[in-house]
């Protein structure tokens, strides 16, 4: 790992080498400001985003040309395939038709959207413990679970920029690596092929860490060329844009239907993987990195992570508060964390469980010694005002004492005498 990567790690840590809300908040604010300034009239960012759009549209077109869509097309199959591919990308991201045919035009629109988001977003930082909980909860989600998202109920901050404590190294469908450092989002209206097909949605942008652990030769050369040309790449480099439906369209579906839809989604993504095989390459080494990698074979890690983050936050598993509200220990350098902070910064921390009434005399109280992620599941919730039960979704969430270690990984049972 190079000096730039090591320096990046130190920006959100105090002088004792530990993550602190104050240090993370300061670093996040600087990252947003520098990223926004670097996006202004930056041809390198637009060119890289245009390449991404071109690759995604190309993969979709190749896959759709071999689907039933061409048989159902009334006119030219090529036009039907193009419109379907554009609706599945730009339309889901919030681009109103008519959609552009050139990737450069789509990339220019994405840059404008990202700049707008950065200007209006509340900046959030997430503690390492809360980040680990979100990662664990996201791992329990199936593809269809994400479509139970109700943006008005699940998302407390309509426009936000979430900066992670460390980059997440993601293995993409073609074998390339990206180190995701931040997520930005804003509410949009999704537009599909038919003019009346409009849905409340959320536009999510992923940001790579320019100086992060993934530093292949081609990337280092691109960073050097952009800097030499007078248009340095931003420290948070836009990597991709996604559209998530936010009207809880699958919230009332049965568990069996959700499982079937998840399987169909995987089959769809496997078809796209086959269409993109020509771009596949061996997974490179990341250097000195011990954080593990996320295999994103079905291109759904972003949706699962953001859904888990929003849902955990809305359910009170994490606590949202001012970054100055958490007392900081005095460091060796004498910094007590009392420096003025932007009031828009929030710190996401694992919340302690709500106090419960004392157990009745003689009852045995169950004591948990670890925390673990609970999958999404349906429950019959009693509503006194309606005098009826309603089936609702709960989870994912983290169960167990707030100060206990988080258990992750597969579960195995011991059979013993």
RODRENDREN-815105 format. One record per residue (C-alpha): y, z, x. Coordinates in steps of 0.1 Angstrom, whole numbers, plus 5000, padded with zeros to 4 digits. Last residue first. Example, Ala and Ser with C-alpha at 12.3 -4.5 7.8 and 13.67 -1.06 7.14 Angstrom:
2
498950715137 495550785123 
//
This chain:
417
463552384770 466052114777 467351794761 470851714775 473051484756 475251224771 478851124762 480650834779 483950894797 486851134793 487251504790 490851634791 491151974808 492352264787 496052374785 496652204751 493452364736 491152114719 491351794699 493251484710 494151234683 493150884671 493450964644 493551004607 493250734580 493850804544 491650824512 493650974483 492651284463 494451364431 496751614415 499751384422 502051664435 499051854449 497951564471 494451624484 493451404514 489951244514 489451154551 488950824569 488350814607 490050704639 488250834669 488751184684 489751214720 488651524739 490051854751 488252124770 487152484769 486852524731 486552864715 484952894681 485953214663 483153424649 484153604616 483753984615 487254044603 488853734590 490353504616 494153524621 496153254605 496652944626 499352864652 499952484655 498252334685 500352304717 502151974721 501251724748 504551604763 506751304756 510151354771 513151184755 516151024770 518950934746 520951234755 521551094790 521251374815 523651604833 522151784863 520552114856 517152024871 517052334893 517452134926 517352394954 515652174980 512452374979 512352314942 513552534914 511052524885 512252304856 512852424821 511952164794 514852114771 516751894796 514551594788 515451634752 512551654728 509451474715 506251674714 502851504715 499951574691 502551584664 500851314642 503751074648 503451094686 499651054686 500050754662 502750584683 500950634716 497550534702 499050214686 500850134719 497750174740 495549974715 498049694712 498549654749 494849674757 494049394733 493549094755 489849074748 488649104783 491149374792 489249564819 491449854828 491449954864 491150274883 493850504896 492750514932 494950244948 495250174984 495049794984 494749614951 491749394959 491649064941 489648984910 488148644916 489848354898 489748204863 492247924854 489547674844 487847954824 490847954799 489047784770 485948004775 488248314773 489848174742 486348154726 485648504737 488848614720 487748464687 484348634690 486048964697 488248924667 485348844645 483549164657 486649374649 486849214615 483249314608 483849674619 486949694598 485049564568 482249824573 484850104576 486349994543 489749834540 492750034527 494650054560 494049684568 497549554561 499249864574 502549674573 503249674610 501649364624 501749364662 503349074681 502949044719 505248954748 504048924784 504949014819 508549104820 509249234855 510549594857 512149614891 513949294882 513448974903 516148904928 518448614919 520448534952 518048254963 516748474991 515748744966 513948494944 512148354974 511048694987 509748804952 507848474949 506348514983 505248874976 503648744943 501748464961 500348704987 498948944962 500849274957 499249484929 500149844938 503649834924 506949694938 507649454909 506049694885 504949484855 506649504822 504949454788 506949354758 506049454722 507549294691 506649504660 505949354626 506949344590 505249034575 506248684565 503948424551 506448254527 507147964551 503447904557 502447884593 503148254602 506448434607 506648794618 509648994609 510849214638 511049584649 511549654686 509349734715 509349794753 506349894774 506550004810 504650014843 501849764838 500249664871 498849314867 495649174880 494148824877 490548784866 491248514839 491048754810 493349004826 492349304848 494949574842 496249824867 498250094849 501350184868 502150554872 504350794852 504850534824 508250414812 508450374774 511350154763 512250194726 513550034694 512250174661 511650534675 509450734652 506750474649 503850574627 505350594592 507750304591 505550094615 502450134594 499650044618 496249984601 496149654620 495449844653 492149964639 490849604637 490449584675 488449904677 490050224691 488250494711 489750374745 493250404731 492650784726 491650824762 494650624775 496950824751 495551154764 495951044800 499550944793 500251284777 498951464808 500951234832 504151304812 505651024792 509150894796 511250744768 514450544769 515950464735 516350094733 519449904722 520449724754 516949684767 515749534734 518549284733 517849184769 514149144760 514948924730 517248704750 514548664777 511948574750 514348304736 514748154771 510948164775 510447974742 512847704753 511147674787 507747654770 508847334752 507747264716 510247504700 509347674667 511047574635 510447844625 511648204630 510448374663 509348724655 506548774682 503948684656 505648354651 505948294688 502248344696 499848284666 502448074648 502847854679 499047794682 498747724645 501647484645 500247304675 496847274660 498147134628 500346884646 497346764667 495146734636 497546474622 497746514584 495646714560 494246944586 491047114573 488646944597 491047014627 491147384618 487347414618 487447484656 487147274687 490847174688 491647544682 490147654715 491947394736 495247464718 494947834722 494347804760 497347574763 499547794743 498748094765 499147904797 502447744787 503848074775 502948234808 504447954828 507647974807 507748354815 507648274852 510448014849 512548244828 512248524854 513048284882 516048134865 517948464863 521048414843 521248794835 517748944838 518649134870 521349334852 518849444825 516249544850 518749744871 519949934840 516449994826 514950104860 517950344866 517450504833 513650544839 514250694873 516650954860 514251044831 511251064855 513051294878 514251524850 510851524833 509051624865 506151474883 505151664914 505851584951 507751904959 510951694962 510651584927 508751284914 509950984895 511350794925 508550894948 506050654934 508450364940 508950464976 505150434981 505250084966 508149974987 506550115019 503449905014 500050005000 
//
